[in-house]
Amino acid sequence: MFKATTNEYLSNGVIVTPSNPEIYEQVTIVYNGLLPKAGAQDLYAHIGFGPSWEGAQDVKMLRTKAGFEATITTANADSLNVAFKDIANNWDNNCGANYVFNIEQ
């Protein structure tokens, strides 16, 4: 599984700050990709941790000047997994690969 260590997903409109989060650190996810470009007005970040997506949940994103944003706290896992969906259940999951970020241990 590919894990981003910096903002490799920038071309897809996905930015995670900090780009190399540590466990239990607050992370801001900014998304301005396929779904908002298609006109989505309400978006959710579907997040989970580790290879099994532990603690999977949908986090409502807020519209900002940068796109849509959500702040989450990382778990004690090796990766943060993210996909995005709108209220019509359209998904941006990076063509099935999801957006996966290392969590520093």
FIVOSE-48893 format. One record per atom (N, C-alpha, C): residue number from 1; residue in one letter; atom name; z, x, y. Coordinates in steps of 0.02 Angstrom, whole numbers, plus 50000, padded with zeros to 5 digits. Example, Ala and Ser with C-alpha at 12.3 -4.5 7.8 and 13.67 -1.06 7.14 Angstrom:
2
NODE|1|A|N|50390|50660|49716
NODE|1|A|CA|50390|50615|49775
NODE|1|A|C|50390|50660|49835
NODE|2|S|N|50354|50642|49888
NODE|2|S|CA|50357|50684|49947
NODE|2|S|C|50394|50645|50002
//
This chain:
105
NODE|1|M|N|50000|50042|49941
NODE|1|M|CA|50000|50000|50000
NODE|1|M|C|50000|50044|50062
NODE|2|F|N|49954|50031|50107
NODE|2|F|CA|49950|50068|50171
NODE|2|F|C|50007|50045|50216
NODE|3|K|N|50040|50092|50247
NODE|3|K|CA|50092|50077|50296
NODE|3|K|C|50077|50113|50360
NODE|4|A|N|50074|50076|50414
NODE|4|A|CA|50060|50107|50479
NODE|4|A|C|50119|50147|50502
NODE|5|T|N|50106|50205|50530
NODE|5|T|CA|50159|50246|50559
NODE|5|T|C|50153|50248|50634
NODE|6|T|N|50098|50225|50661
NODE|6|T|CA|50089|50216|50733
NODE|6|T|C|50052|50150|50742
NODE|7|N|N|50019|50141|50797
NODE|7|N|CA|49986|50077|50809
NODE|7|N|C|49914|50077|50785
NODE|8|E|N|49904|50089|50718
NODE|8|E|CA|49837|50087|50689
NODE|8|E|C|49805|50018|50695
NODE|9|Y|N|49845|49967|50705
NODE|9|Y|CA|49819|49899|50707
NODE|9|Y|C|49801|49876|50777
NODE|10|L|N|49800|49921|50824
NODE|10|L|CA|49785|49903|50894
NODE|10|L|C|49718|49868|50900
NODE|11|S|N|49668|49889|50862
NODE|11|S|CA|49602|49857|50866
NODE|11|S|C|49604|49785|50842
NODE|12|N|N|49655|49766|50803
NODE|12|N|CA|49664|49697|50781
NODE|12|N|C|49710|49658|50827
NODE|13|G|N|49732|49690|50882
NODE|13|G|CA|49775|49656|50929
NODE|13|G|C|49847|49654|50909
NODE|14|V|N|49870|49700|50867
NODE|14|V|CA|49939|49701|50842
NODE|14|V|C|49973|49765|50865
NODE|15|I|N|50029|49756|50900
NODE|15|I|CA|50069|49813|50922
NODE|15|I|C|50142|49800|50903
NODE|16|V|N|50174|49850|50873
NODE|16|V|CA|50245|49846|50856
NODE|16|V|C|50280|49902|50894
NODE|17|T|N|50333|49883|50930
NODE|17|T|CA|50371|49932|50969
NODE|17|T|C|50444|49928|50950
NODE|18|P|N|50475|49983|50930
NODE|18|P|CA|50446|50050|50921
NODE|18|P|C|50398|50050|50861
NODE|19|S|N|50350|50096|50862
NODE|19|S|CA|50300|50098|50809
NODE|19|S|C|50328|50125|50743
NODE|20|N|N|50384|50160|50745
NODE|20|N|CA|50417|50184|50685
NODE|20|N|C|50490|50161|50686
NODE|21|P|N|50502|50097|50675
NODE|21|P|CA|50570|50071|50681
NODE|21|P|C|50616|50098|50627
NODE|22|E|N|50680|50096|50642
NODE|22|E|CA|50732|50115|50594
NODE|22|E|C|50764|50051|50567
NODE|23|I|N|50804|50059|50513
NODE|23|I|CA|50837|49999|50485
NODE|23|I|C|50884|49969|50537
NODE|24|Y|N|50886|49903|50537
NODE|24|Y|CA|50928|49862|50582
NODE|24|Y|C|50913|49874|50656
NODE|25|E|N|50851|49894|50672
NODE|25|E|CA|50830|49904|50741
NODE|25|E|C|50790|49844|50765
NODE|26|Q|N|50798|49826|50829
NODE|26|Q|CA|50758|49773|50857
NODE|26|Q|C|50687|49797|50868
NODE|27|V|N|50639|49756|50848
NODE|27|V|CA|50568|49772|50852
NODE|27|V|C|50533|49715|50889
NODE|28|T|N|50490|49733|50936
NODE|28|T|CA|50449|49683|50970
NODE|28|T|C|50379|49686|50940
NODE|29|I|N|50356|49627|50919
NODE|29|I|CA|50289|49620|50891
NODE|29|I|C|50247|49585|50944
NODE|30|V|N|50192|49616|50963
NODE|30|V|CA|50144|49586|51011
NODE|30|V|C|50079|49574|50974
NODE|31|Y|N|50054|49513|50980
NODE|31|Y|CA|49992|49495|50946
NODE|31|Y|C|49944|49462|50995
NODE|32|N|N|49884|49490|50999
NODE|32|N|CA|49831|49461|51040
NODE|32|N|C|49765|49469|51002
NODE|33|G|N|49766|49447|50940
NODE|33|G|CA|49709|49457|50896
NODE|33|G|C|49667|49396|50885
NODE|34|L|N|49643|49388|50824
NODE|34|L|CA|49595|49338|50805
NODE|34|L|C|49616|49266|50823
NODE|35|L|N|49677|49247|50808
NODE|35|L|CA|49698|49178|50819
NODE|35|L|C|49701|49158|50893
NODE|36|P|N|49733|49197|50937
NODE|36|P|CA|49730|49177|51007
NODE|36|P|C|49660|49180|51036
NODE|37|K|N|49619|49226|51012
NODE|37|K|CA|49550|49230|51036
NODE|37|K|C|49510|49169|51015
NODE|38|A|N|49532|49136|50960
NODE|38|A|CA|49499|49075|50936
NODE|38|A|C|49529|49012|50969
NODE|39|G|N|49578|49022|51014
NODE|39|G|CA|49605|48966|51052
NODE|39|G|C|49673|48940|51029
NODE|40|A|N|49706|48974|50982
NODE|40|A|CA|49772|48951|50959
NODE|40|A|C|49821|48951|51017
NODE|41|Q|N|49859|48898|51023
NODE|41|Q|CA|49908|48890|51076
NODE|41|Q|C|49980|48905|51054
NODE|42|D|N|49994|48895|50990
NODE|42|D|CA|50060|48908|50961
NODE|42|D|C|50051|48953|50901
NODE|43|L|N|50090|49007|50899
NODE|43|L|CA|50084|49055|50844
NODE|43|L|C|50151|49072|50814
NODE|44|Y|N|50149|49092|50751
NODE|44|Y|CA|50208|49116|50715
NODE|44|Y|C|50192|49183|50684
NODE|45|A|N|50241|49227|50686
NODE|45|A|CA|50237|49289|50647
NODE|45|A|C|50272|49275|50581
NODE|46|H|N|50237|49283|50526
NODE|46|H|CA|50266|49276|50460
NODE|46|H|C|50288|49346|50440
NODE|47|I|N|50353|49357|50435
NODE|47|I|CA|50379|49424|50422
NODE|47|I|C|50418|49426|50357
NODE|48|G|N|50421|49485|50327
NODE|48|G|CA|50462|49498|50269
NODE|48|G|C|50470|49573|50262
NODE|49|F|N|50511|49594|50215
NODE|49|F|CA|50528|49665|50209
NODE|49|F|C|50518|49689|50138
NODE|50|G|N|50494|49751|50133
NODE|50|G|CA|50483|49782|50068
NODE|50|G|C|50424|49752|50032
NODE|51|P|N|50408|49778|49973
NODE|51|P|CA|50348|49757|49937
NODE|51|P|C|50349|49684|49914
NODE|52|S|N|50409|49654|49909
NODE|52|S|CA|50415|49584|49887
NODE|52|S|C|50425|49535|49944
NODE|53|W|N|50418|49559|50006
NODE|53|W|CA|50427|49517|50065
NODE|53|W|C|50497|49485|50066
NODE|54|E|N|50549|49523|50051
NODE|54|E|CA|50617|49496|50052
NODE|54|E|C|50633|49466|50120
NODE|55|G|N|50669|49411|50120
NODE|55|G|CA|50690|49378|50182
NODE|55|G|C|50632|49348|50221
NODE|56|A|N|50578|49331|50187
NODE|56|A|CA|50518|49305|50222
NODE|56|A|C|50537|49245|50265
NODE|57|Q|N|50510|49245|50325
NODE|57|Q|CA|50522|49190|50372
NODE|57|Q|C|50467|49187|50424
NODE|58|D|N|50460|49129|50455
NODE|58|D|CA|50414|49120|50510
NODE|58|D|C|50453|49123|50575
NODE|59|V|N|50430|49165|50621
NODE|59|V|CA|50463|49174|50686
NODE|59|V|C|50414|49149|50739
NODE|60|K|N|50435|49099|50778
NODE|60|K|CA|50392|49073|50831
NODE|60|K|C|50382|49128|50884
NODE|61|M|N|50320|49135|50904
NODE|61|M|CA|50303|49186|50955
NODE|61|M|C|50296|49152|51022
NODE|62|L|N|50314|49188|51074
NODE|62|L|CA|50309|49163|51143
NODE|62|L|C|50247|49191|51176
NODE|63|R|N|50212|49148|51213
NODE|63|R|CA|50152|49171|51249
NODE|63|R|C|50175|49212|51310
NODE|64|T|N|50145|49271|51318
NODE|64|T|CA|50159|49314|51375
NODE|64|T|C|50092|49338|51403
NODE|65|K|N|50095|49378|51455
NODE|65|K|CA|50033|49406|51484
NODE|65|K|C|49998|49453|51434
NODE|66|A|N|50037|49483|51389
NODE|66|A|CA|50009|49530|51339
NODE|66|A|C|49980|49494|51278
NODE|67|G|N|49995|49430|51270
NODE|67|G|CA|49973|49392|51211
NODE|67|G|C|50031|49349|51187
NODE|68|F|N|50049|49355|51124
NODE|68|F|CA|50107|49321|51096
NODE|68|F|C|50157|49373|51074
NODE|69|E|N|50221|49360|51086
NODE|69|E|CA|50273|49409|51070
NODE|69|E|C|50331|49377|51032
NODE|70|A|N|50361|49417|50989
NODE|70|A|CA|50422|49398|50953
NODE|70|A|C|50463|49461|50944
NODE|71|T|N|50529|49454|50946
NODE|71|T|CA|50574|49510|50933
NODE|71|T|C|50614|49493|50871
NODE|72|I|N|50615|49541|50825
NODE|72|I|CA|50652|49532|50762
NODE|72|I|C|50696|49594|50751
NODE|73|T|N|50741|49589|50703
NODE|73|T|CA|50782|49647|50683
NODE|73|T|C|50760|49666|50613
NODE|74|T|N|50746|49731|50604
NODE|74|T|CA|50725|49754|50538
NODE|74|T|C|50782|49750|50488
NODE|75|A|N|50763|49750|50425
NODE|75|A|CA|50812|49748|50370
NODE|75|A|C|50818|49818|50340
NODE|76|N|N|50863|49824|50292
NODE|76|N|CA|50871|49886|50255
NODE|76|N|C|50818|49888|50200
NODE|77|A|N|50756|49905|50221
NODE|77|A|CA|50699|49906|50176
NODE|77|A|C|50653|49962|50199
NODE|78|D|N|50602|49977|50159
NODE|78|D|CA|50557|50031|50177
NODE|78|D|C|50498|50009|50220
NODE|79|S|N|50488|49942|50226
NODE|79|S|CA|50431|49920|50266
NODE|79|S|C|50443|49851|50296
NODE|80|L|N|50410|49840|50352
NODE|80|L|CA|50406|49775|50386
NODE|80|L|C|50335|49750|50374
NODE|81|N|N|50330|49689|50346
NODE|81|N|CA|50265|49659|50332
NODE|81|N|C|50256|49600|50380
NODE|82|V|N|50197|49595|50409
NODE|82|V|CA|50183|49543|50458
NODE|82|V|C|50115|49513|50446
NODE|83|A|N|50111|49447|50452
NODE|83|A|CA|50048|49410|50456
NODE|83|A|C|50059|49358|50511
NODE|84|F|N|50006|49328|50534
NODE|84|F|CA|50011|49280|50589
NODE|84|F|C|49979|49215|50569
NODE|85|K|N|50007|49159|50593
NODE|85|K|CA|49977|49093|50579
NODE|85|K|C|49986|49048|50639
NODE|86|D|N|49941|48999|50644
NODE|86|D|CA|49947|48950|50698
NODE|86|D|C|49971|48884|50668
NODE|87|I|N|49977|48833|50710
NODE|87|I|CA|50005|48769|50686
NODE|87|I|C|49956|48731|50641
NODE|88|A|N|49892|48750|50641
NODE|88|A|CA|49842|48720|50597
NODE|88|A|C|49839|48758|50530
NODE|89|N|N|49884|48805|50521
NODE|89|N|CA|49889|48846|50460
NODE|89|N|C|49829|48892|50450
NODE|90|N|N|49799|48914|50506
NODE|90|N|CA|49750|48968|50504
NODE|90|N|C|49788|49034|50506
NODE|91|W|N|49767|49082|50465
NODE|91|W|CA|49803|49144|50457
NODE|91|W|C|49763|49204|50480
NODE|92|D|N|49797|49254|50507
NODE|92|D|CA|49771|49322|50515
NODE|92|D|C|49817|49367|50476
NODE|93|N|N|49794|49386|50416
NODE|93|N|CA|49835|49430|50373
NODE|93|N|C|49798|49495|50359
NODE|94|N|N|49758|49517|50409
NODE|94|N|CA|49722|49581|50403
NODE|94|N|C|49678|49582|50341
NODE|95|C|N|49640|49529|50332
NODE|95|C|CA|49594|49523|50274
NODE|95|C|C|49631|49529|50207
NODE|96|G|N|49691|49502|50204
NODE|96|G|CA|49731|49502|50142
NODE|96|G|C|49775|49563|50134
NODE|97|A|N|49767|49614|50177
NODE|97|A|CA|49807|49675|50171
NODE|97|A|C|49873|49670|50209
NODE|98|N|N|49880|49619|50252
NODE|98|N|CA|49938|49610|50295
NODE|98|N|C|49945|49669|50344
NODE|99|Y|N|49991|49663|50389
NODE|99|Y|CA|50007|49717|50437
NODE|99|Y|C|50073|49746|50414
NODE|100|V|N|50072|49808|50391
NODE|100|V|CA|50131|49838|50358
NODE|100|V|C|50151|49900|50398
NODE|101|F|N|50216|49903|50416
NODE|101|F|CA|50242|49957|50457
NODE|101|F|C|50300|49990|50420
NODE|102|N|N|50302|50057|50421
NODE|102|N|CA|50358|50094|50392
NODE|102|N|C|50422|50078|50430
NODE|103|I|N|50476|50076|50393
NODE|103|I|CA|50543|50074|50423
NODE|103|I|C|50576|50140|50403
NODE|104|E|N|50595|50179|50454
NODE|104|E|CA|50627|50243|50441
NODE|104|E|C|50696|50233|50410
NODE|105|Q|N|50709|50270|50358
NODE|105|Q|CA|50773|50265|50323
NODE|105|Q|C|50824|50315|50349
//
